[in-house]
């Protein structure tokens, strides 16, 4: 899975957002300005985290035995672990496991290619459960990165009430639910249909809502704290860079 996350927002007025591309006039919808944010190689990051873990072979075997995708297997496993711990949802399973997802640099909103990925909270475990937790923490980090972009765009004048989701990662129910919980916005799944005569007609026919995923309100306070850790991680990384750059060789 080599997907990247692209984040498009149109507006009637030209809005300049630091770290976000644009605005471009009539680039998507005639007469509107377009801003574009993104997270590079997000799908590849999820693949990397899964495929480099020691339990990957076990995960493949168990998923193949049930004829389901590895993501679906781990989504079910996380739900089972949460139930066993008498939790309302798997979200808080990562209370002490945090990921900064810029393994390939940051495209938006920091526009800093020098940033690296970070993981805090690893334990001496190579079980399939530890892989599932790291997978969850990575998805949460990507969603927190989306919130970071949205927050930057809101500061520049954009407003959001919902988010349309499409493409490969939108098929992962956990991925979509975490994004809804983190951003606090309903995630609308788009389904394509019919033919169209122009852009507006295409939007009318292709952007029908296929499903709506509402935020789980009880998770939002947890993600508020998780977001504070998320932003602190990049501050810490920059401090580490500053310390090392000050060392004379």
BELBELRA-V890873 format. One record per residue. N is the residue number from 1. RES is the residue in three letters. OMEGA is omega as a letter, one per 20 degrees, with the letter a starting at -180 (none if undefined). Layout:
BEGIN
N_RES_OMEGA ; N_RES_OMEGA
END
This chain:
BEGIN
1_UNK_a ; 2_UNK_a ; 3_UNK_r ; 4_UNK_r ; 5_UNK_r ; 6_UNK_a ; 7_UNK_a ; 8_UNK_r ; 9_UNK_r ; 10_UNK_r ; 11_UNK_r ; 12_UNK_r ; 13_UNK_r ; 14_UNK_a ; 15_UNK_a ; 16_UNK_a ; 17_UNK_r ; 18_UNK_r ; 19_UNK_r ; 20_UNK_a ; 21_UNK_r ; 22_UNK_j ; 23_UNK_r ; 24_UNK_a ; 25_UNK_r ; 26_UNK_a ; 27_UNK_r ; 28_UNK_a ; 29_UNK_a ; 30_UNK_r ; 31_UNK_r ; 32_UNK_r ; 33_UNK_a ; 34_UNK_r ; 35_UNK_a ; 36_UNK_r ; 37_UNK_a ; 38_UNK_r ; 39_UNK_a ; 40_UNK_r ; 41_UNK_a ; 42_UNK_r ; 43_UNK_r ; 44_UNK_r ; 45_UNK_r ; 46_UNK_r ; 47_UNK_a ; 48_UNK_a ; 49_UNK_a ; 50_UNK_a ; 51_UNK_r ; 52_UNK_r ; 53_UNK_a ; 54_UNK_a ; 55_UNK_a ; 56_UNK_a ; 57_UNK_r ; 58_UNK_r ; 59_UNK_r ; 60_UNK_a ; 61_UNK_a ; 62_UNK_r ; 63_UNK_r ; 64_UNK_a ; 65_UNK_r ; 66_UNK_r ; 67_UNK_r ; 68_UNK_r ; 69_UNK_r ; 70_UNK_r ; 71_UNK_a ; 72_UNK_r ; 73_UNK_a ; 74_UNK_r ; 75_UNK_r ; 76_UNK_r ; 77_UNK_r ; 78_UNK_r ; 79_UNK_r ; 80_UNK_r ; 81_UNK_r ; 82_UNK_r ; 83_UNK_r ; 84_UNK_r ; 85_UNK_r ; 86_UNK_r ; 87_UNK_a ; 88_UNK_r ; 89_UNK_r ; 90_UNK_a ; 91_UNK_a ; 92_UNK_r ; 93_UNK_a ; 94_UNK_a ; 95_UNK_r ; 96_UNK_r ; 97_UNK_a ; 98_UNK_a ; 99_UNK_r ; 100_UNK_a ; 101_UNK_a ; 102_UNK_r ; 103_UNK_a ; 104_UNK_a ; 105_UNK_a ; 106_UNK_r ; 107_UNK_r ; 108_UNK_j ; 109_UNK_a ; 110_UNK_r ; 111_UNK_a ; 112_UNK_a ; 113_UNK_a ; 114_UNK_a ; 115_UNK_a ; 116_UNK_r ; 117_UNK_r ; 118_UNK_r ; 119_UNK_r ; 120_UNK_r ; 121_UNK_r ; 122_UNK_r ; 123_UNK_r ; 124_UNK_r ; 125_UNK_r ; 126_UNK_a ; 127_UNK_r ; 128_UNK_r ; 129_UNK_r ; 130_UNK_r ; 131_UNK_r ; 132_UNK_r ; 133_UNK_r ; 134_UNK_r ; 135_UNK_r ; 136_UNK_a ; 137_UNK_r ; 138_UNK_r ; 139_UNK_r ; 140_UNK_r ; 141_UNK_r ; 142_UNK_r ; 143_UNK_r ; 144_UNK_r ; 145_UNK_r ; 146_UNK_r ; 147_UNK_r ; 148_UNK_r ; 149_UNK_a ; 150_UNK_r ; 151_UNK_r ; 152_UNK_r ; 153_UNK_r ; 154_UNK_r ; 155_UNK_a ; 156_UNK_r ; 157_UNK_r ; 158_UNK_r ; 159_UNK_a ; 160_UNK_r ; 161_UNK_r ; 162_UNK_a ; 163_UNK_r ; 164_UNK_a ; 165_UNK_r ; 166_UNK_r ; 167_UNK_a ; 168_UNK_a ; 169_UNK_r ; 170_UNK_r ; 171_UNK_r ; 172_UNK_a ; 173_UNK_r ; 174_UNK_r ; 175_UNK_a ; 176_UNK_a ; 177_UNK_r ; 178_UNK_r ; 179_UNK_r ; 180_UNK_a ; 181_UNK_a ; 182_UNK_a ; 183_UNK_a ; 184_UNK_a ; 185_UNK_r ; 186_UNK_r ; 187_UNK_a ; 188_UNK_r ; 189_UNK_a ; 190_UNK_r ; 191_UNK_a ; 192_UNK_r ; 193_UNK_r ; 194_UNK_r ; 195_UNK_a ; 196_UNK_a ; 197_UNK_r ; 198_UNK_a ; 199_UNK_a ; 200_UNK_r ; 201_UNK_r ; 202_UNK_r ; 203_UNK_a ; 204_UNK_a ; 205_UNK_a ; 206_UNK_a ; 207_UNK_r ; 208_UNK_a ; 209_UNK_r ; 210_UNK_r ; 211_UNK_r ; 212_UNK_r ; 213_UNK_a ; 214_UNK_r ; 215_UNK_r ; 216_UNK_a ; 217_UNK_a ; 218_UNK_r ; 219_UNK_a ; 220_UNK_r ; 221_UNK_r ; 222_UNK_a ; 223_UNK_r ; 224_UNK_r ; 225_UNK_a ; 226_UNK_r ; 227_UNK_r ; 228_UNK_r ; 229_UNK_a ; 230_UNK_a ; 231_UNK_r ; 232_UNK_a ; 233_UNK_a ; 234_UNK_r ; 235_UNK_r ; 236_UNK_r ; 237_UNK_r ; 238_UNK_r ; 239_UNK_r ; 240_UNK_r ; 241_UNK_a ; 242_UNK_r ; 243_UNK_a ; 244_UNK_r ; 245_UNK_a ; 246_UNK_a ; 247_UNK_r ; 248_UNK_a ; 249_UNK_none
END
